[in-house]
Amino acid sequence: MDSDEPTETYFISDSADGERSTPSTGIGFVVTEGPLAGSRFLLDRKVSTLGRHPKSDLFFDDITVSRRHAEVKVSGSSTSVRDVGSLNGTYINMSQIDDEVIIAPGDTLQIGKFKLVFFQDTSSE
């Protein structure tokens, strides 16, 4: 097995009722730093919540992450991230964000001690 392969994949649609917006295999984040390093989060909702709250779509059980930390919105061909009042801030490519920011494949999202790289597979099978 290649060491660059994710160790675990989380499907957002496995959690409570969310409206699907994209196929579950083409868009999401790979955790590159933090306790979940190697894990992959696949986004298939229009809006996904990130935080320490157990009902967050992307759940990060660490004190450096606010209970309601950030949201990721998938709309058509664009994906954006916004901070929702976190204590430690939300960062895109090492710059703290205050407003909604559109992200592109390869961009790094940091919340607390977790760093996630955004990916979007546009190839059709």
VOBA-849456 format. One record per residue (C-alpha): residue number from 0; residue in one letter; z, y, x. Coordinates in Angstrom, 2 decimals, m for minus. Each point is the difference from the previous one (the first is absolute). Layout:
N
- NUM:A:Z:Y:X
...
//
This chain:
125
- 0:M:0.00:0.00:0.00
- 1:D:m0.94:3.43:1.29
- 2:S:3.10:2.13:0.73
- 3:D:m1.67:3.02:m1.65
- 4:E:m0.05:m1.74:m3.39
- 5:P:2.55:1.23:m2.58
- 6:T:3.06:m2.20:m0.36
- 7:E:0.37:0.53:m3.73
- 8:T:m2.03:1.63:m2.75
- 9:Y:1.54:1.81:m2.94
- 10:F:m2.05:0.45:m3.15
- 11:I:0.99:3.11:m1.96
- 12:S:m1.19:m1.57:m3.25
- 13:D:2.71:m2.68:0.39
- 14:S:2.59:2.62:m0.97
- 15:A:0.49:1.60:m3.42
- 16:D:m2.74:1.40:m2.25
- 17:G:m2.38:2.21:1.96
- 18:E:m3.49:1.10:m0.85
- 19:R:m2.50:m1.59:2.36
- 20:S:m2.43:2.26:1.76
- 21:T:m1.60:m2.07:2.78
- 22:P:m0.53:m3.62:0.93
- 23:S:3.12:m1.42:1.62
- 24:T:m1.71:m0.91:3.28
- 25:G:m1.62:3.22:1.17
- 26:I:2.52:2.80:0.38
- 27:G:3.53:0.29:1.34
- 28:F:2.26:0.32:3.02
- 29:V:0.94:m2.15:2.96
- 30:V:3.51:0.63:1.37
- 31:T:m0.23:0.56:3.75
- 32:E:3.60:1.08:0.73
- 33:G:3.33:m0.74:m1.63
- 34:P:1.73:m3.12:m1.30
- 35:L:m3.07:m1.02:m2.06
- 36:A:m2.47:0.29:2.92
- 37:G:m3.03:m2.18:m0.63
- 38:S:0.38:0.07:m3.78
- 39:R:m2.84:1.18:m2.18
- 40:F:0.29:1.89:m3.28
- 41:L:m3.04:m0.17:m2.27
- 42:L:m0.41:2.84:m2.50
- 43:D:m1.51:m0.69:m3.42
- 44:R:1.67:2.70:m2.08
- 45:K:m1.02:3.57:m0.63
- 46:V:3.43:1.19:1.22
- 47:S:2.32:m2.06:2.21
- 48:T:3.56:1.07:0.83
- 49:L:1.53:m0.40:3.46
- 50:G:3.72:0.03:0.59
- 51:R:3.36:m1.71:0.36
- 52:H:0.44:m0.44:m3.76
- 53:P:m0.35:m3.73:m0.81
- 54:K:m2.54:0.80:m2.73
- 55:S:m2.31:1.87:2.39
- 56:D:m3.48:m1.48:0.24
- 57:L:0.31:0.01:3.80
- 58:F:3.68:m0.74:0.65
- 59:F:1.48:0.90:3.39
- 60:D:3.63:m1.09:0.26
- 61:D:1.17:2.39:2.70
- 62:I:2.30:3.04:m0.03
- 63:T:m2.68:2.15:1.72
- 64:V:m2.09:m0.21:m3.20
- 65:S:0.95:1.98:m3.11
- 66:R:0.37:m1.86:m3.29
- 67:R:m3.03:1.93:m1.31
- 68:H:m1.88:0.90:3.16
- 69:A:m3.75:0.31:m0.60
- 70:E:m2.89:m0.88:m2.31
- 71:V:m3.49:m1.26:0.77
- 72:K:m2.73:0.85:m2.51
- 73:V:m3.33:m1.83:m0.09
- 74:S:m2.66:1.95:m1.88
- 75:G:m3.63:m1.06:0.16
- 76:S:m1.01:m0.10:3.65
- 77:S:2.96:2.03:1.31
- 78:T:3.62:m0.86:0.71
- 79:S:2.76:2.56:0.40
- 80:V:3.67:0.05:0.97
- 81:R:2.70:2.44:m1.05
- 82:D:3.67:0.33:0.81
- 83:V:2.22:m0.04:m3.09
- 84:G:3.03:1.77:1.44
- 85:S:1.06:m2.39:2.76
- 86:L:2.81:0.94:2.35
- 87:N:m1.74:m0.97:3.27
- 88:G:m3.52:1.07:m0.96
- 89:T:m3.35:m1.74:m0.25
- 90:Y:m2.45:0.16:2.89
- 91:I:m3.75:m0.55:0.25
- 92:N:m1.26:m0.41:3.58
- 93:M:3.33:1.38:1.30
- 94:S:m0.21:3.23:m2.07
- 95:Q:2.52:0.56:m2.78
- 96:I:m1.63:0.54:m3.38
- 97:D:1.19:2.32:m2.76
- 98:D:m2.89:m0.42:m2.44
- 99:E:m2.24:m2.85:m1.09
- 100:V:m2.19:m1.06:2.95
- 101:I:m3.18:m2.10:m0.16
- 102:I:0.08:m2.85:2.50
- 103:A:m2.80:m1.96:1.66
- 104:P:m0.14:m3.48:1.52
- 105:G:1.91:m0.06:3.29
- 106:D:2.41:2.79:m0.98
- 107:T:3.67:m0.70:0.68
- 108:L:2.65:0.56:m2.68
- 109:Q:3.61:0.23:1.15
- 110:I:3.01:m0.20:m2.26
- 111:G:3.34:m0.42:1.72
- 112:K:m0.42:m2.38:2.92
- 113:F:m2.99:m1.72:m1.61
- 114:K:m3.55:0.73:1.16
- 115:L:m2.85:m1.25:m2.15
- 116:V:m3.72:0.12:0.75
- 117:F:m2.27:0.60:m2.99
- 118:F:m3.02:m2.27:m0.46
- 119:Q:m2.83:m0.07:m2.50
- 120:D:m2.52:m2.84:m0.03
- 121:T:m3.22:1.29:m1.52
- 122:S:m2.09:m3.09:0.73
- 123:S:m1.17:m1.94:m3.02
- 124:E:0.05:m3.77:m0.03
//
